[in-house]
Amino acid sequence: MNLLENKNILVAVTGSIAVYKTLELIRLYKKAGANVKVIMTSSSKKFISPLTFETISQNTILDDTNEDWSTDTINNHIAIGKWANLFVLAPATANTINKLSNGIADNILLQVALAYPGIKLLCPAANTNMMHNPLTKASLKMLKLCNFKMIDTTTKELACKDIGDGAMAEVENIFHTSCQELLQDKYWKDRKVVLNGGGTIEKIDDIRYLSNFSSGKMANSLATALYYKGADVCLVTTKHTENIPSEIHTIKVQSATEMLDFVNDAISIAKKGKLSSATLMDNSNIELIRKTPFFFGVAAVSDYTPKFPQNGKIKKDDIGDNWELSLKKNTDILSSIKKDEIITIGFKAEMDKSKAKENAQNMLVSKNIDAVCLNILDDKNNFGSDKNSIELFTQNSTKTNSWNNLDKLTLSLNILNQLAQEFHD
């Protein structure tokens, strides 16, 4: 998928054992369609050869030996910064961090950093004592004021065999943060969004339950797309969330009743809002605006739940040959939430193509929601697949928008782009 197509990313590596992780980071950038160039310090070459980075990035590296000022190249410390949409320093040693904070530019990497005007992602990697040295901590504070965004280190066994804080962040987290910096937009940035996802689990006893085949993948993809767009995201789900950005606030639940409680709490917090500053047309002063929050009802909520859930395990010898399980109608989360001061988007799965669109349009009215994403299930488009097809219906529009057989992240980004056009604060 071409998530980062036509984006130019400049990656700088310094002399740390964590430099091997940067190869995987570049592979992720390239797989997402980005153009990547690499700057190497002389000490980084002690760990990995320039040829390895050139092979992975498919571009000539820039170092202190090959700066070129001819008119037909960007391989110098000024032009390469103008080329880049994002500058990522991974790994950044304590030595480089302390030099950066003092404006020192005694190698090509530091010269590029000093000349680069945009956001720089800083991914530190050092021994715990070096990271927590007061000088390094002071340097990190200074850099936060100077267009550097920190991606925090992690605690694990370090190369020196110490266990402590100082390991470079996981590659996936750096990739997610990079995507957010490159893909965020004004409409979604800092907007509070709540989603629910997965199929609810309705307890029969402590061993058995009622549920459905929902994988939670669409909710995870939509939450990730919202994060990339810059939204403040809370995901209430029954499914695993290991592959989504760690900065997304996730709440693990099981039953529909539990999900409704946490969704209501999250929506209540979202409605309190976060005041965002927006410059007026004449740029003479600042106006505070409140961005309307969104709720995406993506979860597949079980229609019925056991009327008398049991503790422990029901023995089959106590049941006999036939088991008549008494059920009651379950909580309808989408109908139950308070929809004032919030934009509500529902998701509807249908199998009957002849009535699917009519049912989706009726859902707009019956559940009093602002839009519905219709998903018609068939052999090629079913629960658990990595791709999906969606038709979007809104209250305010006489026409629909549809996307067919797209991977769920690309589909989610398309839905968000369309919703930004449909709804305006």
C-alpha positions as CSV (number, residue, x, y, z in Angstrom):
1,M,0.0,0.0,0.0
2,N,1.2,3.5,-0.9
3,L,0.6,5.2,2.4
4,L,3.7,7.4,2.1
5,E,3.8,7.7,-1.7
6,N,5.7,10.9,-2.8
7,K,6.9,11.6,0.8
8,N,10.6,12.2,1.2
9,I,12.2,11.0,4.5
10,L,15.7,11.8,5.6
11,V,17.1,9.3,8.1
12,A,20.2,10.1,10.1
13,V,22.1,7.4,12.0
14,T,24.8,7.8,14.7
15,G,27.2,5.4,16.4
16,S,25.0,3.1,18.4
17,I,24.4,-0.6,18.4
18,A,20.7,0.2,17.9
19,V,21.6,1.3,14.3
20,Y,20.6,-2.2,13.1
21,K,17.0,-1.4,13.9
22,T,17.1,1.5,11.5
23,L,17.4,-0.9,8.6
24,E,14.0,-2.3,9.4
25,L,12.6,1.2,9.8
26,I,13.8,2.1,6.3
27,R,12.3,-1.1,5.0
28,L,8.9,0.0,6.4
29,Y,9.2,3.4,4.9
30,K,10.0,2.0,1.5
31,K,7.2,-0.6,1.7
32,A,4.8,2.3,2.4
33,G,6.0,4.1,-0.8
34,A,8.3,6.7,0.6
35,N,11.6,8.0,-0.9
36,V,14.4,7.6,1.7
37,K,17.9,9.0,1.9
38,V,20.4,8.3,4.7
39,I,23.0,10.4,6.5
40,M,25.8,8.5,8.3
41,T,28.3,9.7,10.9
42,S,31.8,8.2,10.8
43,S,31.1,6.4,14.0
44,S,27.9,4.7,12.7
45,K,30.0,3.1,10.0
46,K,31.7,1.0,12.7
47,F,28.4,-0.9,13.1
48,I,27.0,-1.1,9.6
49,S,28.5,-0.3,6.2
50,P,27.3,2.4,3.9
51,L,26.6,-0.2,1.2
52,T,24.0,-1.8,3.4
53,F,22.1,1.4,3.8
54,E,22.4,2.2,0.2
55,T,21.0,-1.2,-0.7
56,I,18.0,-0.8,1.6
57,S,17.2,2.8,0.8
58,Q,18.2,2.5,-2.9
59,N,20.0,5.9,-2.7
60,T,23.5,7.0,-2.1
61,I,24.2,7.8,1.5
62,L,25.5,11.2,2.6
63,D,28.5,11.4,4.9
64,D,31.5,13.7,5.7
65,T,33.4,12.3,2.7
66,N,31.0,12.8,-0.3
67,E,29.2,16.1,0.1
68,D,28.5,17.4,-3.5
69,W,27.7,21.0,-4.4
70,S,27.2,20.6,-8.1
71,T,24.0,21.9,-9.5
72,D,22.4,18.6,-10.4
73,T,22.6,17.0,-6.9
74,I,21.0,17.3,-3.5
75,N,23.8,15.5,-1.7
76,N,24.8,18.4,0.5
77,H,23.7,19.6,3.9
78,I,21.5,22.4,2.6
79,A,19.8,20.8,-0.5
80,I,19.0,17.5,1.2
81,G,17.1,19.3,4.0
82,K,15.0,21.1,1.4
83,W,14.3,17.8,-0.3
84,A,13.0,16.1,2.9
85,N,9.4,16.2,4.2
86,L,10.6,14.7,7.5
87,F,13.9,14.3,9.2
88,V,14.3,11.3,11.5
89,L,17.4,10.8,13.7
90,A,17.4,7.1,14.7
91,P,19.4,6.2,16.7
92,A,20.6,9.4,18.3
93,T,23.4,8.9,20.8
94,A,23.9,11.0,23.9
95,N,26.9,12.7,22.2
96,T,24.7,13.8,19.3
97,I,21.9,14.9,21.5
98,N,24.1,17.1,23.6
99,K,25.8,18.6,20.5
100,L,22.4,19.3,18.9
101,S,21.2,21.2,22.0
102,N,24.3,23.5,21.9
103,G,24.1,24.2,18.1
104,I,27.4,22.4,17.4
105,A,27.7,21.4,13.7
106,D,31.1,19.6,13.4
107,N,29.8,16.8,11.2
108,I,27.5,16.5,8.2
109,L,24.6,15.2,10.3
110,L,24.7,18.1,12.7
111,Q,25.0,20.6,9.9
112,V,21.8,19.2,8.2
113,A,20.0,19.3,11.6
114,L,21.0,22.9,12.1
115,A,19.8,23.9,8.6
116,Y,16.6,21.9,8.6
117,P,13.6,24.1,9.6
118,G,10.9,21.5,10.0
119,I,10.0,18.9,12.7
120,K,12.8,16.5,13.5
121,L,12.0,13.2,15.1
122,L,14.6,12.3,17.7
123,C,15.0,8.7,18.7
124,P,17.6,8.5,21.5
125,A,19.6,5.3,22.3
126,A,22.2,5.2,25.1
127,N,23.1,3.6,28.4
128,T,20.7,4.4,31.2
129,N,23.2,6.5,33.1
130,M,24.0,8.5,30.0
131,M,20.3,9.1,29.2
132,H,19.6,10.2,32.8
133,N,22.7,12.3,33.2
134,P,21.5,15.9,34.1
135,L,23.3,17.3,31.1
136,T,21.5,14.9,28.6
137,K,18.1,15.5,30.3
138,A,18.7,19.3,30.0
139,S,19.6,18.9,26.4
140,L,16.4,16.9,25.7
141,K,14.3,19.6,27.3
142,M,16.0,22.3,25.2
143,L,15.5,20.3,22.0
144,K,11.8,20.0,22.7
145,L,11.6,23.8,22.4
146,C,13.5,23.7,19.1
147,N,11.3,21.7,16.7
148,F,12.4,18.3,17.9
149,K,9.8,15.7,18.7
150,M,11.0,13.0,21.1
151,I,10.2,9.3,20.7
152,D,10.8,8.0,24.2
153,T,13.3,5.2,24.9
154,T,12.2,1.9,26.3
155,T,13.4,-0.2,29.3
156,K,15.0,-3.5,28.5
157,E,18.4,-5.3,28.6
158,L,20.8,-3.0,26.9
159,A,23.9,-3.9,24.8
160,C,26.1,-3.4,27.9
161,K,23.9,-6.1,29.7
162,D,22.4,-3.5,32.1
163,I,18.7,-3.5,32.4
164,G,17.2,0.0,32.3
165,D,15.8,2.8,30.3
166,G,17.8,3.8,27.2
167,A,16.9,1.4,24.3
168,M,15.7,3.0,21.1
169,A,11.9,2.9,20.7
170,E,10.4,0.0,18.8
171,V,10.6,0.5,15.0
172,E,6.8,0.2,14.6
173,N,6.3,3.2,17.0
174,I,8.8,5.3,15.1
175,F,7.0,4.4,11.9
176,H,3.6,5.3,13.3
177,T,4.8,8.7,14.6
178,S,6.4,9.4,11.2
179,C,3.1,8.7,9.5
180,Q,1.3,11.1,11.8
181,E,3.8,13.9,11.1
182,L,3.4,13.4,7.4
183,L,-0.3,12.7,7.1
184,Q,-2.0,14.8,9.8
185,D,-4.5,17.4,8.6
186,K,-6.2,20.5,10.1
187,Y,-9.7,19.0,10.3
188,W,-8.8,15.9,12.4
189,K,-5.8,17.3,14.4
190,D,-6.5,17.3,18.1
191,R,-10.1,16.3,17.5
192,K,-11.3,13.8,20.1
193,V,-12.6,10.6,18.6
194,V,-14.1,7.5,20.4
195,L,-14.5,4.1,18.6
196,N,-15.7,0.7,19.6
197,G,-14.6,-2.4,17.9
198,G,-14.7,-6.2,17.8
199,G,-17.5,-8.6,18.6
200,T,-19.0,-8.4,22.1
201,I,-18.6,-11.5,24.3
202,E,-21.8,-12.5,26.2
203,K,-21.1,-14.9,29.1
204,I,-23.1,-18.1,29.4
205,D,-20.8,-19.4,32.2
206,D,-17.1,-19.0,33.1
207,I,-16.2,-21.3,30.1
208,R,-18.7,-20.5,27.4
209,Y,-20.0,-17.4,25.7
210,L,-22.0,-16.0,22.8
211,S,-20.2,-13.9,20.2
212,N,-19.7,-13.4,16.4
213,F,-16.9,-13.5,13.8
214,S,-16.0,-9.8,14.0
215,S,-12.1,-9.6,14.0
216,G,-11.8,-6.0,15.1
217,K,-9.5,-5.2,12.2
218,M,-11.7,-2.4,10.7
219,A,-11.9,-0.6,14.1
220,N,-8.1,-1.0,14.5
221,S,-7.5,0.3,11.0
222,L,-9.8,3.2,11.5
223,A,-8.2,4.1,14.9
224,T,-4.8,4.0,13.2
225,A,-5.9,6.2,10.4
226,L,-7.4,8.7,12.9
227,Y,-4.1,8.7,14.8
228,Y,-2.2,9.4,11.5
229,K,-4.6,12.3,10.8
230,G,-3.7,13.8,14.2
231,A,-6.8,12.9,16.2
232,D,-6.9,12.2,19.9
233,V,-8.2,8.6,19.8
234,C,-9.8,6.3,22.3
235,L,-10.7,2.7,21.2
236,V,-13.0,0.5,23.3
237,T,-12.6,-3.0,21.9
238,T,-12.9,-6.7,22.6
239,K,-10.0,-7.6,20.3
240,H,-6.2,-7.4,20.3
241,T,-4.6,-4.1,19.6
242,E,-0.9,-4.9,19.4
243,N,-0.4,-3.6,15.9
244,I,-1.9,-0.1,16.4
245,P,0.1,3.0,17.5
246,S,0.9,2.8,21.3
247,E,-0.3,6.4,21.8
248,I,-3.9,5.4,21.0
249,H,-5.8,5.0,24.3
250,T,-7.3,1.5,24.3
251,I,-9.8,0.0,26.7
252,K,-10.3,-3.8,26.6
253,V,-13.9,-5.0,27.4
254,Q,-16.0,-8.0,26.8
255,S,-19.8,-7.6,27.0
256,A,-22.1,-5.1,25.4
257,T,-23.0,-3.6,28.8
258,E,-19.4,-3.2,29.7
259,M,-18.6,-1.7,26.3
260,L,-21.5,0.8,26.6
261,D,-20.3,2.0,30.1
262,F,-16.8,2.7,28.8
263,V,-18.0,4.2,25.6
264,N,-20.3,6.6,27.5
265,D,-17.5,7.6,29.8
266,A,-15.1,8.2,26.9
267,I,-17.7,10.2,25.0
268,S,-18.4,12.3,28.1
269,I,-14.8,13.2,28.4
270,A,-14.6,13.9,24.7
271,K,-17.5,16.3,24.9
272,K,-15.7,18.3,27.5
273,G,-13.4,18.9,24.6
274,K,-9.9,20.3,24.1
275,L,-9.7,23.9,23.1
276,S,-7.6,24.3,20.0
277,S,-6.1,27.6,18.8
278,A,-6.7,28.7,15.2
279,T,-5.4,31.8,13.7
280,L,-8.0,34.2,12.4
281,M,-8.0,35.3,8.7
282,D,-6.2,38.6,9.5
283,N,-3.7,36.8,11.8
284,S,-4.2,39.7,14.3
285,N,-5.2,37.5,17.2
286,I,-6.0,33.9,18.3
287,E,-9.5,32.5,18.4
288,L,-10.3,29.5,20.6
289,I,-12.6,26.9,18.9
290,R,-14.0,23.7,20.1
291,K,-13.8,20.8,17.7
292,T,-16.9,18.6,17.6
293,P,-15.9,15.1,18.7
294,F,-16.8,11.9,16.7
295,F,-18.0,8.5,17.7
296,F,-17.5,5.6,15.3
297,G,-19.7,2.6,16.2
298,V,-17.7,-0.2,14.5
299,A,-18.3,-3.0,17.0
300,A,-20.4,-6.0,16.1
301,V,-22.6,-6.0,19.2
302,S,-24.3,-9.4,19.9
303,D,-28.1,-9.0,19.4
304,Y,-28.9,-11.3,22.4
305,T,-27.3,-12.2,25.7
306,P,-27.9,-15.0,28.1
307,K,-30.7,-14.2,30.5
308,F,-29.1,-16.1,33.4
309,P,-25.3,-16.2,33.1
310,Q,-23.8,-18.7,35.5
311,N,-20.7,-18.7,37.6
312,G,-18.4,-21.6,37.2
313,K,-18.9,-24.3,34.5
314,I,-22.3,-25.7,33.7
315,K,-21.9,-29.5,33.6
316,K,-23.3,-31.3,30.6
317,D,-24.6,-34.0,32.9
318,D,-26.7,-31.4,34.6
319,I,-28.1,-30.2,31.2
320,G,-29.1,-33.4,29.6
321,D,-29.4,-34.2,25.9
322,N,-31.1,-30.8,25.0
323,W,-30.1,-27.4,26.2
324,E,-32.6,-24.6,26.1
325,L,-30.7,-21.5,26.6
326,S,-32.8,-18.5,27.6
327,L,-31.8,-15.2,25.9
328,K,-32.8,-11.6,26.2
329,K,-32.4,-8.7,23.8
330,N,-29.0,-7.1,24.2
331,T,-28.1,-3.4,24.7
332,D,-28.1,-1.4,21.5
333,I,-25.0,0.8,22.0
334,L,-25.5,3.0,18.9
335,S,-29.1,3.8,19.9
336,S,-28.3,4.2,23.6
337,I,-25.5,6.8,23.5
338,K,-26.3,10.5,23.9
339,K,-25.8,12.1,20.5
340,D,-25.9,15.8,21.4
341,E,-22.7,17.7,20.6
342,I,-21.1,14.7,18.9
343,I,-21.0,13.4,15.3
344,T,-22.0,9.7,15.2
345,I,-20.9,7.3,12.5
346,G,-22.4,3.8,12.4
347,F,-21.2,0.6,10.7
348,K,-23.7,-1.9,9.2
349,A,-23.0,-5.4,7.9
350,E,-25.5,-6.9,5.5
351,M,-25.7,-10.1,3.5
352,D,-28.9,-9.4,1.5
353,K,-27.8,-7.1,-1.3
354,S,-31.3,-6.4,-2.4
355,K,-32.2,-4.7,0.9
356,A,-28.8,-3.6,2.1
357,K,-28.9,0.1,1.0
358,E,-32.5,0.5,2.1
359,N,-31.6,-0.8,5.6
360,A,-28.6,1.4,5.8
361,Q,-30.6,4.5,5.0
362,N,-33.3,3.5,7.5
363,M,-30.5,3.1,10.1
364,L,-29.7,6.8,9.8
365,V,-33.2,7.6,10.9
366,S,-34.0,4.8,13.4
367,K,-30.7,5.3,15.3
368,N,-30.5,9.0,14.8
369,I,-26.9,9.0,13.5
370,D,-25.1,11.3,11.1
371,A,-23.7,8.7,8.7
372,V,-23.5,5.0,8.2
373,C,-20.8,2.8,6.5
374,L,-22.5,-0.1,4.8
375,N,-20.5,-3.3,4.4
376,I,-22.1,-6.0,2.3
377,L,-20.7,-9.4,3.3
378,D,-20.0,-12.2,0.7
379,D,-17.4,-14.8,0.0
380,K,-14.7,-12.2,-1.0
381,N,-15.7,-9.6,1.7
382,N,-16.2,-11.2,5.1
383,F,-15.3,-10.9,8.7
384,G,-11.5,-11.2,9.3
385,S,-10.4,-10.3,5.8
386,D,-7.7,-7.7,5.4
387,K,-9.7,-5.8,2.7
388,N,-13.1,-4.3,2.7
389,S,-15.7,-2.6,0.6
390,I,-17.7,0.3,2.1
391,E,-20.6,2.6,0.9
392,L,-21.0,5.7,2.9
393,F,-24.4,7.3,3.5
394,T,-24.9,10.6,5.3
395,Q,-27.8,12.6,6.6
396,N,-26.6,15.7,4.8
397,S,-25.9,14.3,1.3
398,T,-28.1,13.0,-1.4
399,K,-25.4,10.9,-3.0
400,T,-23.2,8.1,-1.5
401,N,-19.5,7.4,-1.8
402,S,-18.1,3.9,-2.2
403,W,-14.8,2.2,-2.1
404,N,-14.3,-1.4,-3.3
405,N,-11.9,-4.0,-2.2
406,L,-9.3,-1.8,-0.5
407,D,-7.0,-2.7,2.4
408,K,-8.7,-1.5,5.6
409,L,-6.2,1.3,6.4
410,T,-6.4,2.9,3.0
411,L,-10.2,2.5,3.2
412,S,-10.2,4.2,6.6
413,L,-8.2,7.1,5.3
414,N,-10.6,7.5,2.4
415,I,-13.6,7.5,4.7
416,L,-12.0,10.1,7.0
417,N,-11.2,12.4,4.0
418,Q,-14.8,12.2,2.9
419,L,-16.2,12.8,6.4
420,A,-14.0,15.9,6.7
421,Q,-15.7,17.3,3.5
422,E,-19.2,16.3,4.7
423,F,-19.0,17.8,8.3
424,H,-17.7,21.2,9.1
425,D,-17.3,22.8,12.6
